[in-house]
Amino acid sequence: MRYRLSTILLCLILVAESPHASPLARSKFDPDSWVRAKVDALVGAARAFFDDDDSQPAYNRVLDSIARTIRRRKLTEDEGFANRYRELVEYIQAASLDQLPDHELGFTVPDKQYFRETSRFVQVPDFLMTRSFLRSVGRYETLDRAKAFLRKINSTRAPTDQLIFFSYTSRHLGTPDNDDSYRRLLIVVPGNTGARVPEKWVQFGVTDPGTRVRTRNLSVVSAIPNGDGTFNTYFKDYFRTYRRDGSISIKGRWELGYGDDNCARCHKSGVLPIFPEEDSVSPSELPAVEAVNRRFLTYGSPRFDKYLDESKFGPGLSSAKLEERGKRFGDGFNETVVGRAMSCTTCHRPERLGYLNWPMDQTVISSYINGGHMPLGSDLKESEREELYEKLIEEYFATDDTNPGILKAWLLGMRR
């Protein structure tokens, strides 16, 4: 009897462990149901990550789970699935790039390769590497000396080759080496489109008055117009190292082992316009702020060369149809002040400044809207700006089945 019972138990164990007999394996994989569930999970996790950076690990797990299932089940080789869910497949591939080893920048090539291939575009100009300038630009108390040096440089340059520079306090972003550091000196170094010499936006983090620990970051964002209404943009963060003998060296943040960030998360428009903290720019330098922002608008539509296909991230904020918006927020909403202000795509679309789509930085978006800078030319009350921000985000990330938001609808192929 014991032998028969043992035999039965052994058979049950073998059946339970057999992949052919398990309930999961016996149940047929339903790709449509799987996609609907995973898209809801992905959009929900993206919204949580947008609201709070601490939610990034949970978002990464959802993203990785979808990518893993697509690979394991070879769904990209299923022509029907790949055509029906083309947007989702391409989005997962593009959005997963920064999950790969050595792809912190979120580009199609490893970070080391990106920096090697783009080094000629993002080098710090030699005249900004002198010891005296680096010492004076390091602290707020000596910033006037740095500006005097830049004015002397300009005295030797042609009118069309003048540096544009000003110091300011950022409204929303600390430096990569210090989240609490907001002071900057921005220097725009003119380029030469015909010779493929990039225009460089060189930005030094400036140590606050009386602060002992130095702000080390120095960033270069370059722009090269392509002649077809677009421009390629390239990025690199550097850290300054202050030595006891008074020397200052500059080396890439990534090369120093400090890692890097997904560039496109913040830089949807390639180069970011500058909206300083109120009264942080001296009156004499306000024309320079206006000049650099006008210059940014002349570049064209942002592209990231061969390193990222921005079209794979789908439509952006405010790209919903009016009937969808009216259904979500009620009849007559489109004629309200806030409804009319939901117009990001007037400028932020592929043929102009690029979509504001996920991944995007909540601090940047919130600062521009609630800070009164976007949409351009709008005159909204504080409460209206708060409502505008909330509705733009709700409209983009909504997961309703009957009226899905912009991201969900696009991922499901409903916006073709």
C-alpha positions as CSV (number, residue, x, y, z in Angstrom):
1,M,0.0,0.0,0.0
2,R,2.8,2.3,0.9
3,Y,4.5,1.5,-2.4
4,R,1.4,2.3,-4.4
5,L,0.9,5.6,-2.5
6,S,4.5,6.6,-3.1
7,T,4.2,5.8,-6.7
8,I,1.1,8.0,-7.0
9,L,2.8,10.9,-5.2
10,L,5.8,10.6,-7.4
11,C,3.6,10.8,-10.5
12,L,1.7,13.8,-9.1
13,I,5.0,15.6,-8.5
14,L,6.3,14.8,-12.0
15,V,3.0,16.0,-13.5
16,A,3.1,19.2,-11.5
17,E,6.7,19.9,-12.6
18,S,6.1,19.1,-16.2
19,P,5.8,22.3,-18.3
20,H,3.4,20.6,-20.6
21,A,1.0,19.8,-17.7
22,S,1.2,23.1,-15.8
23,P,-2.0,25.3,-15.9
24,L,0.1,28.2,-17.2
25,A,1.5,26.2,-20.1
26,R,-1.9,24.5,-20.8
27,S,-3.5,27.9,-21.1
28,K,-3.1,29.5,-24.5
29,F,-1.2,32.8,-24.5
30,D,-3.7,35.6,-25.4
31,P,-1.5,38.4,-26.9
32,D,-4.3,40.9,-27.0
33,S,-5.2,40.5,-23.3
34,W,-1.5,40.5,-22.4
35,V,-0.9,43.7,-24.3
36,R,-3.9,45.5,-22.7
37,A,-2.8,44.5,-19.2
38,K,0.9,45.3,-19.8
39,V,0.1,48.7,-21.4
40,D,-2.0,49.6,-18.4
41,A,0.8,48.5,-16.1
42,L,3.4,50.4,-18.1
43,V,1.5,53.7,-18.3
44,G,0.6,53.5,-14.6
45,A,4.3,52.9,-13.7
46,A,5.4,55.7,-16.0
47,R,3.0,58.1,-14.3
48,A,4.3,57.1,-10.9
49,F,7.9,57.6,-12.0
50,F,7.0,61.0,-13.5
51,D,5.5,62.1,-10.2
52,D,8.3,60.6,-8.0
53,D,11.8,59.5,-9.1
54,D,11.8,57.0,-6.2
55,S,9.3,55.0,-8.4
56,Q,11.9,54.4,-11.1
57,P,12.8,50.8,-9.9
58,A,9.2,49.7,-10.2
59,Y,8.9,51.3,-13.6
60,N,12.1,49.6,-14.7
61,R,10.7,46.2,-13.6
62,V,7.5,46.7,-15.7
63,L,9.5,47.7,-18.7
64,D,11.9,44.8,-18.3
65,S,9.0,42.4,-17.9
66,I,7.4,43.4,-21.2
67,A,10.7,43.4,-23.1
68,R,11.5,39.9,-21.7
69,T,8.2,38.4,-22.7
70,I,8.5,39.9,-26.2
71,R,11.9,38.3,-26.5
72,R,11.0,35.0,-24.9
73,R,7.9,34.5,-27.1
74,K,9.6,35.9,-30.2
75,L,6.6,38.3,-30.7
76,T,8.6,40.5,-33.1
77,E,8.8,37.5,-35.4
78,D,5.0,37.1,-35.4
79,E,4.1,39.3,-38.3
80,G,0.5,39.7,-37.2
81,F,1.5,40.8,-33.7
82,A,4.3,43.0,-34.9
83,N,1.9,44.9,-37.3
84,R,-0.9,45.1,-34.8
85,Y,1.2,46.4,-32.0
86,R,4.0,48.1,-34.0
87,E,4.0,51.2,-31.7
88,L,4.3,49.1,-28.6
89,V,7.1,46.9,-29.9
90,E,9.2,49.9,-31.2
91,Y,8.5,51.9,-28.0
92,I,9.7,49.1,-25.7
93,Q,12.8,48.7,-27.7
94,A,13.6,52.4,-27.6
95,A,12.5,53.0,-24.0
96,S,14.5,50.0,-22.8
97,L,17.8,51.2,-24.1
98,D,18.9,52.8,-20.8
99,Q,18.2,49.5,-19.1
100,L,21.0,47.9,-21.0
101,P,24.6,47.7,-19.6
102,D,26.6,50.8,-20.5
103,H,23.6,52.6,-22.0
104,E,22.9,55.1,-19.2
105,L,22.5,57.9,-21.8
106,G,19.5,56.0,-23.4
107,F,21.1,55.9,-26.8
108,T,21.4,53.0,-29.3
109,V,25.1,52.6,-28.8
110,P,27.1,52.0,-25.5
111,D,27.9,55.2,-23.6
112,K,31.7,54.7,-24.3
113,Q,31.1,54.5,-28.0
114,Y,28.8,57.6,-28.0
115,F,31.4,59.7,-26.2
116,R,34.2,58.5,-28.5
117,E,32.3,59.2,-31.7
118,T,30.9,62.6,-30.6
119,S,34.0,63.9,-28.7
120,R,34.8,66.5,-31.4
121,F,31.4,68.0,-30.9
122,V,31.4,68.3,-27.1
123,Q,34.9,69.3,-26.2
124,V,35.2,72.3,-23.9
125,P,36.8,75.2,-25.9
126,D,40.4,75.6,-25.1
127,F,40.1,79.2,-24.2
128,L,37.7,78.2,-21.3
129,M,40.3,75.8,-19.9
130,T,42.9,78.3,-18.7
131,R,43.8,78.1,-15.0
132,S,42.9,81.7,-14.2
133,F,39.5,81.4,-15.8
134,L,38.7,78.1,-14.2
135,R,39.6,79.5,-10.8
136,S,37.5,82.6,-11.2
137,V,34.4,80.8,-12.6
138,G,34.4,78.4,-9.7
139,R,32.9,80.7,-7.1
140,Y,30.1,83.3,-7.1
141,E,32.5,85.8,-5.3
142,T,35.0,85.7,-8.2
143,L,32.5,85.5,-11.1
144,D,33.0,89.1,-12.2
145,R,36.6,88.2,-13.0
146,A,35.4,85.3,-15.2
147,K,33.1,87.7,-17.1
148,A,35.9,90.2,-17.5
149,F,37.9,87.5,-19.1
150,L,35.1,86.7,-21.5
151,R,34.6,90.3,-22.4
152,K,38.3,90.5,-23.3
153,I,37.9,87.5,-25.5
154,N,35.1,89.2,-27.3
155,S,37.2,92.3,-27.9
156,T,39.3,90.2,-30.3
157,R,36.3,88.5,-32.1
158,A,34.3,89.6,-35.1
159,P,30.7,90.8,-34.4
160,T,29.3,87.5,-35.8
161,D,31.6,85.5,-33.6
162,Q,30.9,87.1,-30.2
163,L,30.4,84.9,-27.1
164,I,27.0,85.4,-25.5
165,F,27.1,84.9,-21.7
166,F,25.3,85.6,-18.5
167,S,25.0,84.2,-15.0
168,Y,21.7,83.2,-13.5
169,T,20.0,81.0,-10.9
170,S,18.1,78.0,-12.3
171,R,14.4,77.7,-11.4
172,H,14.3,73.9,-11.2
173,L,17.5,71.9,-11.7
174,G,20.4,71.4,-9.5
175,T,23.7,70.2,-10.9
176,P,24.5,66.5,-11.4
177,D,27.0,66.7,-8.6
178,N,24.9,68.7,-6.2
179,D,21.0,68.8,-6.3
180,D,21.1,71.9,-4.1
181,S,23.3,74.0,-6.5
182,Y,21.4,76.3,-8.8
183,R,23.8,79.0,-9.8
184,R,25.2,78.9,-13.4
185,L,27.3,80.8,-15.9
186,L,26.1,80.0,-19.4
187,I,28.4,80.8,-22.4
188,V,27.1,80.3,-25.9
189,V,30.1,79.8,-28.3
190,P,29.1,80.4,-32.0
191,G,29.7,77.6,-34.5
192,N,30.1,77.4,-38.2
193,T,27.4,75.4,-40.0
194,G,29.3,75.2,-43.3
195,A,32.3,73.7,-41.6
196,R,30.3,71.4,-39.4
197,V,31.5,73.2,-36.3
198,P,28.8,73.0,-33.6
199,E,27.4,75.9,-31.7
200,K,28.2,75.1,-28.0
201,W,26.2,75.9,-24.9
202,V,28.8,75.6,-22.2
203,Q,27.4,75.9,-18.7
204,F,29.5,76.1,-15.5
205,G,28.0,75.3,-12.1
206,V,28.9,78.1,-9.8
207,T,29.6,77.5,-6.1
208,D,27.2,79.5,-3.8
209,P,28.6,82.3,-1.7
210,G,30.3,81.1,1.5
211,T,30.0,77.4,0.5
212,R,33.1,75.4,1.2
213,V,32.3,72.4,-1.0
214,R,32.8,73.3,-4.7
215,T,30.2,72.8,-7.4
216,R,32.1,70.8,-10.0
217,N,29.8,70.3,-12.9
218,L,30.4,71.7,-16.4
219,S,28.2,70.7,-19.2
220,V,28.3,71.1,-23.0
221,V,25.3,70.8,-25.2
222,S,26.1,71.3,-28.9
223,A,23.9,72.0,-31.9
224,I,24.7,71.5,-35.6
225,P,22.0,72.6,-38.1
226,N,21.6,70.1,-40.9
227,G,20.3,72.4,-43.7
228,D,16.9,70.6,-43.9
229,G,15.2,72.4,-41.0
230,T,16.6,70.0,-38.4
231,F,19.6,70.0,-36.2
232,N,21.6,67.4,-34.4
233,T,22.3,67.8,-30.7
234,Y,25.1,66.2,-28.6
235,F,25.7,66.2,-24.8
236,K,28.4,65.7,-22.3
237,D,28.8,66.4,-18.6
238,Y,32.2,67.1,-17.1
239,F,33.4,67.4,-13.5
240,R,36.2,69.8,-12.4
241,T,38.7,68.4,-9.9
242,Y,40.4,71.0,-7.6
243,R,43.8,70.0,-6.4
244,R,45.8,71.2,-3.5
245,D,48.5,72.8,-5.7
246,G,45.8,75.1,-7.2
247,S,45.5,73.2,-10.5
248,I,42.1,72.3,-11.9
249,S,41.5,69.4,-14.2
250,I,38.4,68.7,-16.3
251,K,37.3,65.2,-17.2
252,G,34.0,63.6,-18.3
253,R,31.6,62.7,-15.5
254,W,31.2,59.3,-17.1
255,E,34.9,58.7,-17.5
256,L,35.4,59.5,-13.8
257,G,33.0,56.7,-12.9
258,Y,30.0,58.9,-11.7
259,G,27.6,57.5,-14.3
260,D,25.3,59.6,-16.4
261,D,21.7,60.3,-17.1
262,N,19.2,59.7,-19.9
263,C,19.8,62.8,-22.0
264,A,16.4,62.8,-23.9
265,R,14.4,62.7,-20.7
266,C,15.1,66.4,-20.1
267,H,16.3,67.5,-23.5
268,K,13.3,66.9,-25.7
269,S,14.0,70.1,-27.6
270,G,17.7,69.3,-27.8
271,V,18.8,72.6,-26.3
272,L,16.7,73.9,-23.4
273,P,15.6,77.5,-23.4
274,I,16.7,79.5,-20.3
275,F,14.1,80.9,-17.9
276,P,16.1,82.1,-14.9
277,E,14.9,82.6,-11.4
278,E,13.3,86.0,-11.2
279,D,15.8,88.8,-10.5
280,S,18.8,86.4,-10.7
281,V,20.1,88.0,-13.9
282,S,21.6,91.5,-13.7
283,P,19.7,94.1,-15.9
284,S,22.8,94.5,-18.1
285,E,22.7,90.8,-19.0
286,L,19.0,90.4,-19.7
287,P,19.5,91.1,-23.4
288,A,21.9,88.1,-23.5
289,V,19.1,85.8,-22.1
290,E,16.8,87.0,-24.9
291,A,19.6,86.5,-27.4
292,V,20.3,82.9,-26.5
293,N,16.6,82.0,-26.5
294,R,16.2,83.5,-29.9
295,R,19.2,81.6,-31.1
296,F,17.7,78.3,-29.8
297,L,14.7,78.9,-32.0
298,T,16.8,79.3,-35.2
299,Y,18.2,75.7,-35.0
300,G,15.2,73.9,-36.3
301,S,13.7,70.6,-35.2
302,P,15.8,68.5,-32.8
303,R,17.4,65.3,-33.8
304,F,19.9,63.0,-32.0
305,D,21.9,61.9,-35.0
306,K,22.0,58.1,-35.4
307,Y,21.9,57.6,-31.6
308,L,18.2,57.9,-31.0
309,D,15.1,57.8,-33.1
310,E,12.8,60.2,-31.3
311,S,9.8,59.2,-33.5
312,K,9.6,55.9,-31.5
313,F,8.4,57.6,-28.4
314,G,5.0,58.7,-29.8
315,P,2.9,61.8,-29.5
316,G,3.3,64.2,-26.6
317,L,1.5,66.4,-24.2
318,S,-1.7,68.1,-25.6
319,S,-1.8,66.0,-28.7
320,A,-5.3,64.6,-28.0
321,K,-8.2,65.3,-30.3
322,L,-10.7,68.0,-29.1
323,E,-13.5,65.5,-29.0
324,E,-11.5,63.2,-26.7
325,R,-10.6,66.2,-24.5
326,G,-14.3,67.3,-24.3
327,K,-15.3,63.7,-23.4
328,R,-12.7,63.6,-20.6
329,F,-13.2,67.0,-19.1
330,G,-16.8,67.8,-20.0
331,D,-18.8,69.7,-22.6
332,G,-17.6,73.2,-23.1
333,F,-14.1,72.6,-21.6
334,N,-12.4,73.3,-24.9
335,E,-13.7,76.9,-24.8
336,T,-12.4,77.6,-21.3
337,V,-9.2,79.5,-20.6
338,V,-7.5,76.3,-19.5
339,G,-8.8,74.3,-22.4
340,R,-7.5,76.8,-25.0
341,A,-4.2,76.8,-23.2
342,M,-3.7,73.1,-23.7
343,S,-1.7,73.9,-26.9
344,C,1.8,72.4,-26.4
345,T,1.8,70.9,-29.9
346,T,1.6,74.4,-31.4
347,C,5.4,74.3,-30.9
348,H,6.1,70.9,-29.6
349,R,5.6,68.6,-32.6
350,P,8.2,66.8,-34.8
351,E,8.5,69.5,-37.4
352,R,9.2,72.2,-34.8
353,L,10.6,71.6,-31.3
354,G,9.8,67.9,-30.9
355,Y,7.1,66.2,-28.8
356,L,7.0,66.4,-25.0
357,N,6.5,62.7,-24.5
358,W,7.6,60.0,-22.1
359,P,10.3,59.8,-20.7
360,M,10.2,63.4,-19.6
361,D,11.2,65.2,-16.5
362,Q,8.4,66.3,-14.1
363,T,10.5,69.1,-12.6
364,V,11.1,70.7,-16.0
365,I,7.5,70.4,-17.3
366,S,6.1,71.7,-14.0
367,S,8.5,74.6,-13.8
368,Y,7.8,75.8,-17.3
369,I,4.0,75.6,-16.9
370,N,3.5,76.7,-13.2
371,G,6.4,79.1,-13.5
372,G,4.4,81.1,-16.2
373,H,6.7,80.4,-19.2
374,M,4.5,78.0,-21.1
375,P,2.5,78.1,-23.2
376,L,4.2,81.1,-24.8
377,G,2.1,84.3,-24.7
378,S,-0.5,83.0,-22.3
379,D,-1.7,85.1,-19.4
380,L,-3.0,82.6,-16.8
381,K,-3.7,82.9,-13.1
382,E,-1.8,80.7,-10.7
383,S,-4.9,78.5,-10.2
384,E,-5.4,78.2,-13.9
385,R,-1.7,77.1,-14.4
386,E,-2.1,74.5,-11.8
387,E,-5.2,73.2,-13.5
388,L,-3.5,73.3,-16.9
389,Y,-0.6,71.2,-15.6
390,E,-2.9,68.7,-13.9
391,K,-5.1,68.2,-16.9
392,L,-2.2,67.9,-19.4
393,I,-0.7,65.2,-17.3
394,E,-4.0,63.4,-16.7
395,E,-4.8,63.5,-20.4
396,Y,-1.4,62.0,-21.3
397,F,-1.2,59.2,-18.7
398,A,-4.9,58.3,-18.4
399,T,-5.6,54.5,-18.6
400,D,-9.4,54.6,-18.9
401,D,-10.6,51.8,-21.2
402,T,-13.4,53.9,-22.7
403,N,-11.3,57.0,-23.2
404,P,-7.6,56.1,-22.9
405,G,-5.0,58.8,-22.6
406,I,-2.6,59.8,-25.3
407,L,0.2,57.4,-24.3
408,K,-2.1,54.4,-23.8
409,A,-4.1,55.0,-27.0
410,W,-0.9,55.3,-29.1
411,L,0.7,52.2,-27.6
412,L,-2.4,50.2,-28.5
413,G,-2.3,51.4,-32.1
414,M,-5.5,53.5,-31.7
415,R,-4.0,56.7,-33.1
416,R,-3.1,55.5,-36.6
